[in-house]
């Protein structure tokens, strides 16, 4: 009983050690604070504002920020603060779902490419490079032509753009590990390829990729905002940071608040996830320990 307790205590201590290191880094604390701010605003958008983000009020158009409208109103009289908060839901939904799907597909394809036969590795590398070579905008235009502007089209574009990068990283690390002693020992004991990949290789390659994925979230948000700005993403009147930026660009001669309201959350989210990802890399990367 005491051994189990001490073992559990050691495990908890090992788990909290990097967390304490993360909280000791000012950049990490700032990143966590900014990320929590964005997540809190998106989750509790209905409680933080009483305005409907899609309700049109022509009499209130182009109002400056005030106690009633914290970020002012747009060209249709819609409350910008409400639209920014609800637009955060779209941004985080797309970023988290597509990053998780891209990560899962990339891990599977990378493990197959790195552990499989040479001909399969070459074929999958050719596939990764072919998909990666397509410019994001051209790929988005092609999909929108086939599917029409929608949130689904945005998510498919993001997955296609991100999967090759994740798969190549997993492939490289899998090739480095498949000739290691513990993998050879597992093979000699009759372990199946699926078990070797799941138990022995995957836990050793997933950590850096998760950190990389956290740093890719603002990139995904920027892609969603860019496609919505170009009219290729979510359709009006659904609030999106990209569509708010588009409204601000069209009305820049009347007021600058709309463009600021659309750009500010993108900046905050980018800084938050970038600071957090950089700090996580410094904490968990063994090559950076002790610096």
C-alpha positions, 0 to 999 in steps of 0.5 A: 500500500505504501509503495503504491502511494509513493509511486502515485506521489512520484507520478504526481510530482513528475506531472506537476514539475513541468507545470510549475516550470511553465508557471515560472515563465512570464511568457508562459503565464502571459500565453495562458492568460491570453488563451484563457481570455479568448476561450472564456469569451467564446464559451460565455459569450451569451452571458457577457453580452445581451445583444444578438450578434446578427440583429440589425439596427440601422439607427445604431450604425457606426456608433463609437465604443461606449458603455452600451456598445463596448466595441461600437457597432458596424454598418448595419448597427450590429453590436461588435462586441457580441459579434467578436465573442460569438466569432471566437466560437467559430474560430476556436471550433474550426481550430480545435476540430481541424487540428485534432483531425489533422493530428490524428490523420498525420500520426497514422500516415506518418507511422505507416510511412516510417515503419512500412516498406521503402516503396510505401514510404516513397509513395506517401512522401510523394503524396505529402509533397504533392498536397503540400505544394498546392497554395492554400488560396488555390486549394480553397478556391478549388474546394469552394468551387466544388462545395460552395462557401461553407464552414465545412470547406474551410475545415477540409482546406485546413486539414489538407494543409496541415496533415502533410507537415504532421505526417512528415514529422512523425515519419522522420521520428519513426524511422529513427526509432524503429531500429532502436533496441527496445523496438528490436526487443519487442520484435524478437518477443513476437509483438505485432507491428500494430502493438509496436507502433501503439505501445513503443513508438507512438508515446515517444513521438507524440510529445513534440507534435502536440506542442507543434499543434498548439503553435499551429492553432493561430495559423488555422484561425488565420486561415479561417479568418482569411477565407471568411474575409474573401467570402469563401468561409462562413456565410453572413450573417454568421459572425466571424473575425474574418467577415468583421475585418471585411466589413471594417475594410469596406467601411474604413472611411466611416470608422476604424473601430470595425477593423480594429474589432476584427483584428484585435482578437486575431492578434490576441489569440496568435500571441497567446498560443504562440507564447504558450507553445514556445514555453511548452517547447522550452519546458519539454524539449530535453535539448533546452533543459538547463539553459 
